[in-house]
Amino acid sequence: MHKVPEEELKESVLNFVKKYGFLGFMTALPTTADFIIYESVYLPKNHFIKAETLSTEDYLSYFYPFDRLDLRKSGVESGWSVADREGIAITMAMGNAPQAVTMGFQKEYSERYDWIVKEFTDLAFTFMTSFLYYLDYDSIDEDTRNLYRQGISAFGGIAPTYRIALEKDSPVIVWDFHSLFVMVQMCFSFMLTDKDSDMRMCKHCKKAFIASRKGNEFCSPQCKNQFNVYKSRGKKKGNKRDD
């Protein structure tokens, strides 16, 4: 959103992937994380794949463009060969997860760089729009406010599935997140709509930050000082014009 150099952007994305892993587009985008058991994949409206339906093989090709999994599929039955120790360990550890989720953790799996950038750009745009709307509310006209509303309405999260679990004292909702993508979207949405959230936008540099204390409007003491200096200079200029 701040138009950083491309190399810096790539480094940031790679650092995120190294630390947290891929976003898991493969299981997040279809109507079901168990898409692998069907002949076709059905996709709701999204920013990445425009087709509403694809064959399972064509859909998988988005995520295995270099080394294809040794996938064998016959109707609802499917499987693949895992030869390396890490792949076997992951498959065994995720025995209860949908098969496609386990496939997404294999070393052959990959995600398009421009998709990852697009997702983070959408989050940044939504974040900035929601803050600027209220920050500038009194100084903008109704047409401009409507543009803000239309812009943020384009952001739509993909809802995770859930189930009910009977705990000791009462039933509880258990969310089933089949991808980091869906978890990030949902947590982001909760934080954005929570008045007590610590997520803020710096009043000076307009960057996102987590506030260390309630009411903090600046990401650093430097930004606070610069903001006050510019504000003071603006007042002095206004007083000179009045004189």
C-alpha beads as a LAMMPS data file, in Angstrom:
LAMMPS data file: protein, C-alpha beads

243 atoms
242 bonds

1 atom types
1 bond types

-500.0 500.0 xlo xhi
-500.0 500.0 ylo yhi
-500.0 500.0 zlo zhi

Masses

1 110.0

Atoms # bond

1 1 1 0.000 0.000 0.000
2 1 1 2.996 2.296 0.510
3 1 1 4.482 1.367 -2.879
4 1 1 7.679 -0.120 -1.506
5 1 1 10.296 -1.344 -4.008
6 1 1 9.463 -4.739 -5.527
7 1 1 12.518 -6.432 -4.009
8 1 1 11.521 -5.242 -0.536
9 1 1 7.993 -6.525 -1.089
10 1 1 9.266 -9.927 -2.220
11 1 1 11.518 -10.168 0.818
12 1 1 8.599 -9.381 3.148
13 1 1 6.395 -12.033 1.534
14 1 1 9.158 -14.660 1.637
15 1 1 9.864 -13.865 5.297
16 1 1 6.179 -14.348 6.103
17 1 1 6.047 -17.685 4.263
18 1 1 9.226 -18.900 5.960
19 1 1 7.854 -18.005 9.378
20 1 1 4.205 -19.029 9.046
21 1 1 3.928 -21.152 5.901
22 1 1 1.723 -20.715 2.845
23 1 1 -1.772 -19.260 3.211
24 1 1 -3.458 -22.484 2.084
25 1 1 -5.400 -21.183 -0.917
26 1 1 -5.935 -24.728 -2.181
27 1 1 -8.315 -25.699 0.634
28 1 1 -9.620 -22.206 1.410
29 1 1 -11.104 -21.311 -1.978
30 1 1 -13.397 -24.299 -2.803
31 1 1 -16.797 -24.764 -1.210
32 1 1 -15.366 -27.717 0.730
33 1 1 -11.902 -28.617 1.970
34 1 1 -12.673 -32.223 0.952
35 1 1 -12.822 -31.259 -2.735
36 1 1 -10.354 -34.029 -3.599
37 1 1 -13.080 -36.708 -3.296
38 1 1 -15.135 -35.107 -6.095
39 1 1 -14.630 -35.074 -9.841
40 1 1 -15.028 -31.281 -9.972
41 1 1 -14.139 -28.374 -7.705
42 1 1 -16.783 -25.708 -7.054
43 1 1 -15.594 -22.200 -6.293
44 1 1 -17.572 -19.298 -4.825
45 1 1 -16.772 -15.777 -6.016
46 1 1 -13.155 -14.933 -5.221
47 1 1 -10.305 -12.649 -6.345
48 1 1 -8.058 -15.399 -7.672
49 1 1 -9.870 -17.934 -9.891
50 1 1 -12.746 -16.626 -11.993
51 1 1 -14.157 -20.015 -13.068
52 1 1 -17.020 -21.296 -10.926
53 1 1 -16.058 -24.928 -11.473
54 1 1 -12.944 -26.825 -12.571
55 1 1 -11.977 -30.455 -12.865
56 1 1 -10.088 -31.599 -9.787
57 1 1 -6.949 -32.189 -11.873
58 1 1 -7.069 -28.697 -13.414
59 1 1 -7.555 -27.135 -10.005
60 1 1 -4.611 -29.027 -8.504
61 1 1 -2.372 -27.787 -11.325
62 1 1 -2.541 -24.280 -9.794
63 1 1 -0.727 -25.569 -6.712
64 1 1 1.680 -28.113 -8.182
65 1 1 3.123 -26.263 -11.204
66 1 1 6.648 -27.654 -10.777
67 1 1 6.593 -31.161 -9.275
68 1 1 3.234 -32.918 -9.479
69 1 1 2.154 -35.255 -6.709
70 1 1 1.932 -38.901 -7.671
71 1 1 -1.842 -38.691 -7.322
72 1 1 -4.086 -41.628 -8.187
73 1 1 -7.797 -40.892 -8.325
74 1 1 -10.739 -43.170 -9.084
75 1 1 -14.096 -41.611 -8.273
76 1 1 -14.174 -40.623 -4.606
77 1 1 -11.116 -42.761 -3.855
78 1 1 -7.743 -41.039 -4.145
79 1 1 -4.227 -41.253 -2.784
80 1 1 -0.627 -40.367 -3.527
81 1 1 2.806 -41.775 -2.894
82 1 1 4.950 -40.154 -0.202
83 1 1 8.588 -41.226 -0.245
84 1 1 10.505 -38.763 1.946
85 1 1 10.501 -38.951 5.747
86 1 1 9.110 -35.445 6.286
87 1 1 6.163 -36.126 3.980
88 1 1 5.397 -39.399 5.741
89 1 1 5.583 -37.731 9.169
90 1 1 3.212 -34.937 8.081
91 1 1 0.737 -37.428 6.595
92 1 1 0.705 -39.500 9.788
93 1 1 0.407 -36.447 12.064
94 1 1 -2.570 -35.072 10.115
95 1 1 -4.484 -38.300 9.812
96 1 1 -7.806 -36.730 10.875
97 1 1 -7.552 -33.690 8.579
98 1 1 -9.105 -33.615 5.098
99 1 1 -6.797 -35.253 2.591
100 1 1 -6.357 -32.006 0.649
101 1 1 -5.121 -30.230 3.802
102 1 1 -2.385 -32.832 4.201
103 1 1 -1.508 -32.453 0.507
104 1 1 -0.996 -28.725 1.087
105 1 1 1.850 -29.448 3.511
106 1 1 3.848 -31.565 1.073
107 1 1 7.091 -30.131 -0.296
108 1 1 5.704 -30.085 -3.865
109 1 1 2.933 -27.652 -2.889
110 1 1 3.299 -23.996 -3.911
111 1 1 1.237 -20.797 -4.158
112 1 1 1.365 -17.947 -6.624
113 1 1 3.285 -14.926 -5.381
114 1 1 0.812 -12.445 -6.912
115 1 1 -2.075 -14.144 -5.067
116 1 1 -0.326 -13.698 -1.727
117 1 1 0.416 -10.045 -2.504
118 1 1 -3.206 -9.529 -3.590
119 1 1 -4.528 -10.914 -0.307
120 1 1 -2.277 -8.707 1.816
121 1 1 -3.098 -5.683 -0.355
122 1 1 -6.829 -6.310 0.170
123 1 1 -6.310 -6.533 3.922
124 1 1 -4.282 -3.301 3.921
125 1 1 -6.866 -1.486 1.781
126 1 1 -9.728 -2.603 4.037
127 1 1 -7.787 -1.626 7.151
128 1 1 -6.909 1.859 5.864
129 1 1 -10.384 2.512 4.453
130 1 1 -12.084 1.667 7.745
131 1 1 -9.828 4.029 9.704
132 1 1 -9.783 6.901 7.217
133 1 1 -13.582 6.785 6.926
134 1 1 -14.011 7.740 10.585
135 1 1 -10.930 9.935 10.750
136 1 1 -12.112 12.103 7.820
137 1 1 -15.861 11.686 8.355
138 1 1 -16.583 15.315 9.280
139 1 1 -14.454 16.758 6.465
140 1 1 -15.831 14.708 3.525
141 1 1 -19.166 14.877 1.737
142 1 1 -21.736 12.084 1.482
143 1 1 -20.635 11.040 -2.015
144 1 1 -17.097 10.459 -0.747
145 1 1 -18.439 8.536 2.235
146 1 1 -20.354 6.282 -0.142
147 1 1 -17.141 5.605 -2.068
148 1 1 -15.507 4.510 1.189
149 1 1 -18.477 2.231 1.955
150 1 1 -18.443 0.689 -1.523
151 1 1 -14.709 0.128 -1.339
152 1 1 -14.835 -1.736 1.945
153 1 1 -17.918 -3.755 0.959
154 1 1 -15.806 -5.445 -1.726
155 1 1 -13.893 -7.221 1.038
156 1 1 -15.529 -10.538 1.784
157 1 1 -14.124 -13.227 4.015
158 1 1 -14.545 -16.968 3.502
159 1 1 -16.347 -18.361 6.532
160 1 1 -14.817 -21.418 8.230
161 1 1 -16.931 -24.416 9.155
162 1 1 -17.735 -25.171 12.764
163 1 1 -19.097 -27.912 14.981
164 1 1 -20.528 -28.230 18.474
165 1 1 -18.484 -29.975 21.155
166 1 1 -19.825 -31.054 24.544
167 1 1 -17.394 -29.799 27.151
168 1 1 -17.590 -30.353 30.912
169 1 1 -19.776 -27.334 31.773
170 1 1 -21.585 -26.483 28.522
171 1 1 -21.576 -26.958 24.725
172 1 1 -19.010 -24.888 22.837
173 1 1 -18.457 -23.900 19.205
174 1 1 -15.295 -25.345 17.692
175 1 1 -14.093 -23.582 14.539
176 1 1 -12.524 -25.756 11.860
177 1 1 -9.867 -23.742 10.069
178 1 1 -8.556 -25.648 7.053
179 1 1 -6.121 -22.914 6.032
180 1 1 -4.112 -20.028 7.431
181 1 1 -5.859 -17.870 4.806
182 1 1 -9.302 -18.296 6.417
183 1 1 -7.948 -17.880 9.942
184 1 1 -6.189 -14.606 9.079
185 1 1 -9.309 -13.243 7.368
186 1 1 -11.568 -14.094 10.292
187 1 1 -9.211 -12.799 13.011
188 1 1 -8.626 -9.638 10.985
189 1 1 -12.384 -9.075 10.658
190 1 1 -12.927 -9.531 14.396
191 1 1 -10.097 -7.129 15.242
192 1 1 -11.287 -4.537 12.750
193 1 1 -14.815 -4.471 14.196
194 1 1 -13.751 -4.626 17.849
195 1 1 -13.727 -1.163 19.428
196 1 1 -11.289 -2.382 22.078
197 1 1 -8.840 -3.846 19.558
198 1 1 -5.194 -2.828 19.857
199 1 1 -4.822 -2.665 16.060
200 1 1 -4.363 0.960 15.011
201 1 1 -3.281 3.140 12.092
202 1 1 -0.591 5.695 12.873
203 1 1 -1.995 9.211 12.696
204 1 1 1.229 10.455 11.091
205 1 1 2.731 7.795 8.782
206 1 1 -0.560 5.872 8.217
207 1 1 1.056 2.486 8.874
208 1 1 -0.653 -0.279 10.834
209 1 1 0.646 -1.035 14.323
210 1 1 -0.399 -2.729 17.570
211 1 1 -0.914 -0.146 20.296
212 1 1 1.010 -0.799 23.514
213 1 1 -1.596 1.123 25.512
214 1 1 -5.161 2.293 25.021
215 1 1 -5.584 5.590 23.187
216 1 1 -2.169 5.458 21.513
217 1 1 -2.490 7.132 18.104
218 1 1 1.118 6.887 16.911
219 1 1 3.320 3.913 16.093
220 1 1 6.433 5.525 17.615
221 1 1 7.554 8.587 19.601
222 1 1 9.226 9.864 16.423
223 1 1 5.909 9.901 14.519
224 1 1 4.212 11.648 17.427
225 1 1 6.895 14.342 17.529
226 1 1 6.839 14.865 13.746
227 1 1 3.042 15.097 13.745
228 1 1 3.103 17.761 16.472
229 1 1 5.866 19.697 14.656
230 1 1 3.890 19.745 11.381
231 1 1 0.727 20.676 13.262
232 1 1 2.524 23.527 15.016
233 1 1 3.979 24.823 11.734
234 1 1 0.532 24.727 10.163
235 1 1 -0.887 26.842 12.975
236 1 1 1.929 29.388 12.640
237 1 1 1.331 29.710 8.891
238 1 1 -2.382 30.192 9.531
239 1 1 -1.703 32.910 12.078
240 1 1 0.611 34.749 9.658
241 1 1 -2.056 34.724 6.949
242 1 1 -4.592 36.124 9.452
243 1 1 -2.159 38.911 10.334

Bonds

1 1 1 2
2 1 2 3
3 1 3 4
4 1 4 5
5 1 5 6
6 1 6 7
7 1 7 8
8 1 8 9
9 1 9 10
10 1 10 11
11 1 11 12
12 1 12 13
13 1 13 14
14 1 14 15
15 1 15 16
16 1 16 17
17 1 17 18
18 1 18 19
19 1 19 20
20 1 20 21
21 1 21 22
22 1 22 23
23 1 23 24
24 1 24 25
25 1 25 26
26 1 26 27
27 1 27 28
28 1 28 29
29 1 29 30
30 1 30 31
31 1 31 32
32 1 32 33
33 1 33 34
34 1 34 35
35 1 35 36
36 1 36 37
37 1 37 38
38 1 38 39
39 1 39 40
40 1 40 41
41 1 41 42
42 1 42 43
43 1 43 44
44 1 44 45
45 1 45 46
46 1 46 47
47 1 47 48
48 1 48 49
49 1 49 50
50 1 50 51
51 1 51 52
52 1 52 53
53 1 53 54
54 1 54 55
55 1 55 56
56 1 56 57
57 1 57 58
58 1 58 59
59 1 59 60
60 1 60 61
61 1 61 62
62 1 62 63
63 1 63 64
64 1 64 65
65 1 65 66
66 1 66 67
67 1 67 68
68 1 68 69
69 1 69 70
70 1 70 71
71 1 71 72
72 1 72 73
73 1 73 74
74 1 74 75
75 1 75 76
76 1 76 77
77 1 77 78
78 1 78 79
79 1 79 80
80 1 80 81
81 1 81 82
82 1 82 83
83 1 83 84
84 1 84 85
85 1 85 86
86 1 86 87
87 1 87 88
88 1 88 89
89 1 89 90
90 1 90 91
91 1 91 92
92 1 92 93
93 1 93 94
94 1 94 95
95 1 95 96
96 1 96 97
97 1 97 98
98 1 98 99
99 1 99 100
100 1 100 101
101 1 101 102
102 1 102 103
103 1 103 104
104 1 104 105
105 1 105 106
106 1 106 107
107 1 107 108
108 1 108 109
109 1 109 110
110 1 110 111
111 1 111 112
112 1 112 113
113 1 113 114
114 1 114 115
115 1 115 116
116 1 116 117
117 1 117 118
118 1 118 119
119 1 119 120
120 1 120 121
121 1 121 122
122 1 122 123
123 1 123 124
124 1 124 125
125 1 125 126
126 1 126 127
127 1 127 128
128 1 128 129
129 1 129 130
130 1 130 131
131 1 131 132
132 1 132 133
133 1 133 134
134 1 134 135
135 1 135 136
136 1 136 137
137 1 137 138
138 1 138 139
139 1 139 140
140 1 140 141
141 1 141 142
142 1 142 143
143 1 143 144
144 1 144 145
145 1 145 146
146 1 146 147
147 1 147 148
148 1 148 149
149 1 149 150
150 1 150 151
151 1 151 152
152 1 152 153
153 1 153 154
154 1 154 155
155 1 155 156
156 1 156 157
157 1 157 158
158 1 158 159
159 1 159 160
160 1 160 161
161 1 161 162
162 1 162 163
163 1 163 164
164 1 164 165
165 1 165 166
166 1 166 167
167 1 167 168
168 1 168 169
169 1 169 170
170 1 170 171
171 1 171 172
172 1 172 173
173 1 173 174
174 1 174 175
175 1 175 176
176 1 176 177
177 1 177 178
178 1 178 179
179 1 179 180
180 1 180 181
181 1 181 182
182 1 182 183
183 1 183 184
184 1 184 185
185 1 185 186
186 1 186 187
187 1 187 188
188 1 188 189
189 1 189 190
190 1 190 191
191 1 191 192
192 1 192 193
193 1 193 194
194 1 194 195
195 1 195 196
196 1 196 197
197 1 197 198
198 1 198 199
199 1 199 200
200 1 200 201
201 1 201 202
202 1 202 203
203 1 203 204
204 1 204 205
205 1 205 206
206 1 206 207
207 1 207 208
208 1 208 209
209 1 209 210
210 1 210 211
211 1 211 212
212 1 212 213
213 1 213 214
214 1 214 215
215 1 215 216
216 1 216 217
217 1 217 218
218 1 218 219
219 1 219 220
220 1 220 221
221 1 221 222
222 1 222 223
223 1 223 224
224 1 224 225
225 1 225 226
226 1 226 227
227 1 227 228
228 1 228 229
229 1 229 230
230 1 230 231
231 1 231 232
232 1 232 233
233 1 233 234
234 1 234 235
235 1 235 236
236 1 236 237
237 1 237 238
238 1 238 239
239 1 239 240
240 1 240 241
241 1 241 242
242 1 242 243
